[in-house]
Amino acid sequence: MSDFADLNPPARLLMGPGPINADPRVLRAMSTPLIGQFDPAMTGLMGETMALYREVFKTANRWTFLIDATARGGIEAALVSLIEPGDKVLIPVFGRFGHLLAEIVRRCDGEAIEIQAEWGTAFDPSTIEVALKKHQPKLLALCQGDTSTTICQPLADIGALARKYDALVYVDATASLGGNDLRADDWHLDIVTAGLQKCLAGPSGSAPLTLGPRAEAAIQRRRHVEQGIAGPNDVPGQGARIRSNYFDLAMLMDYWSEKRLNHHTEATTMLYGARECARILVAEGVDASVRRHRVAGDALAKGLVGMGLKLFGDQAHRMANVVGVYVPPEVVGDAVRRDLLVDFGIEIGTSFGPLHGKIWRIGTMGYNARKDCVLTTLAALESVLLANGAKIAAGQGVPAALAHFRTADAAARKAAE
Ligand SMILES: Cc1ncc(COP(=O)(O)O)c(C=O)c1O
C-alpha cells in the first residue's frame, strides 16, 4: 500500500506572470485517450493544430507547429537551428528574458551583441536600426513581451528594418501571444515561438512555433538527417550540423511534414492541450482575445492606482496581460504574497534581478483575463495590505476597476451597434 495520498493540489487563483489556471476545456482535452503517433487520426490532429496556430500567429507559414517542450525549448530550437558558430546575433535586452536569449546564443557559440534598455522601458526602433547598421548581424533576436519588466516591445517596424540590413528576426512571444497584437506575416517576423501557460490559457509544456521561408532556407542549409532514419535522397546540407538533435528544426520540419519522418514520440497529451488552446482562441477571435486582455489589464492597473499604489514601468508600453506595481515601503513584499496565498489562495508574482523585492507582477491572462479574477484579486490584496499596515486608500480599488470594465463594456456594445 502506498503511503502517498491521491493527488489533490490546493485550489489556487493564479494571478502571477504565468502559469495561470488552465481553461477547464484544455484540461478536459488533455484527459482524452492516447492514440499512436502515425495513426491517421493523430496525423489529422497534427494538421489541424498547424492550421489553428497559423491563425493564432497570423501567418500563412507552412511550418507552424509545436515543439514538445516548455517555451524555453521553443527558444532553443529557433536559436540552435539558426546560429552557426561565429554568427553575429543582435539582442535588444529590456529584461530578464533578453538576457536568456543572449545566454542561449553564447551556448550556440554565436557572437551575442547586446544592446540595453533600462528595465521598464522599450526600445525606440531607431536605436535598433543604428545597431543593425553598425553590427550587420545574421539574426536579430528579441522578446515581444518581457514578463520580468511587464514591457511590450513594439514590433510592427522591426521586421522591415531587419530585412533592410539583411538580418533574420526571431521573436520570443511566449508571454504575449494571444493577449497582445502579433502579426508574423505583416510584420515580417521570420521565426516566432510561444508557450501555452500565459495568454493561451493552457499548461506549460508545449511551444508553438512558426517559421517563414527565409528562416526555412537558413535551416535547410544545415539539414543533416540522423543515421538510421536517413533515406538515399537525404543529402547533407552545406552548413554546419545543428548542435541539438532534439531541437533540430530541419528534422522537425520533416516530422511535421507529409513525410512524418520519425523523430521523437509525439507528446500526444500536450498536443491535445495545445490544439484546444488554439481552438478556443480562434473561436473567440484573436483580436477579441487581445481586447479582452487589454481591458482586464487596464482594469487591474486602474484598481491598483485607485488603491493608491504606484505602477512600475512605461505604461504606454505595458503588456496587456501583466501589471508591475511597486511594493509600498511600509510592507514586506514576500509577506504580502504569502498572506494572499495562504488566506485567499491567490498567487501573484515576485520579480527578478534589479527589481527583486521592489515590485510585484500581477497577471490577467488567458483563462484569468476576466472581471471576476481582477476584482477578487484587488479585494484580497486590499485586505492583506491593510492587515500588513500599508497606507492605502481603503475601498477604492475594486470600484475603480469595476468602473473601467463597465466603460469598456459600454464602448464594445456601442461599437457593435
Ligand atoms: C518572455 C518569456 N520567455 C520565455 C519564458 C520561458 O518559458 P518556460 O518557462 O515555459 O520555458 C518565459 C516564462 O515565463 C517568458 O515569460
Ligand as a Chemical Component Dictionary entry (heavy atoms), coordinates in Angstrom:
data_LIG
# 
_chem_comp.id                   LIG 
_chem_comp.type                 NON-POLYMER 
_chem_comp.pdbx_formal_charge   0 
_chem_comp.three_letter_code    LIG 
# 
loop_
_chem_comp_atom.comp_id 
_chem_comp_atom.atom_id 
_chem_comp_atom.alt_atom_id 
_chem_comp_atom.type_symbol 
_chem_comp_atom.charge 
_chem_comp_atom.model_Cartn_x 
_chem_comp_atom.model_Cartn_y 
_chem_comp_atom.model_Cartn_z 
_chem_comp_atom.pdbx_ordinal 
LIG C1 C1 C 0 9.084  36.059 -22.165 1  
LIG C2 C2 C 0 9.356  34.674 -21.702 2  
LIG N1 N1 N 0 10.188 33.892 -22.406 3  
LIG C3 C3 C 0 10.451 32.641 -22.024 4  
LIG C4 C4 C 0 9.909  32.088 -20.901 5  
LIG C5 C5 C 0 10.287 30.686 -20.503 6  
LIG O1 O1 O 0 9.189  29.848 -20.605 7  
LIG P1 P1 P 0 9.164  28.382 -19.980 8  
LIG O2 O2 O 0 9.267  28.573 -18.515 9  
LIG O3 O3 O 0 7.826  27.833 -20.415 10 
LIG O4 O4 O 0 10.280 27.601 -20.549 11 
LIG C6 C6 C 0 9.032  32.862 -20.125 12 
LIG C7 C7 C 0 8.437  32.309 -18.897 13 
LIG O5 O5 O 0 7.958  32.993 -18.045 14 
LIG C8 C8 C 0 8.743  34.187 -20.550 15 
LIG O6 O6 O 0 7.916  34.962 -19.849 16 
# 
loop_
_chem_comp_bond.comp_id 
_chem_comp_bond.atom_id_1 
_chem_comp_bond.atom_id_2 
_chem_comp_bond.value_order 
_chem_comp_bond.pdbx_ordinal 
LIG C1 C2 SING 1  
LIG C2 N1 SING 2  
LIG C2 C8 DOUB 3  
LIG N1 C3 DOUB 4  
LIG C3 C4 SING 5  
LIG C4 C5 SING 6  
LIG C4 C6 DOUB 7  
LIG C5 O1 SING 8  
LIG O1 P1 SING 9  
LIG P1 O2 DOUB 10 
LIG P1 O3 SING 11 
LIG P1 O4 SING 12 
LIG C6 C7 SING 13 
LIG C6 C8 SING 14 
LIG C7 O5 DOUB 15 
LIG C8 O6 SING 16 
# 
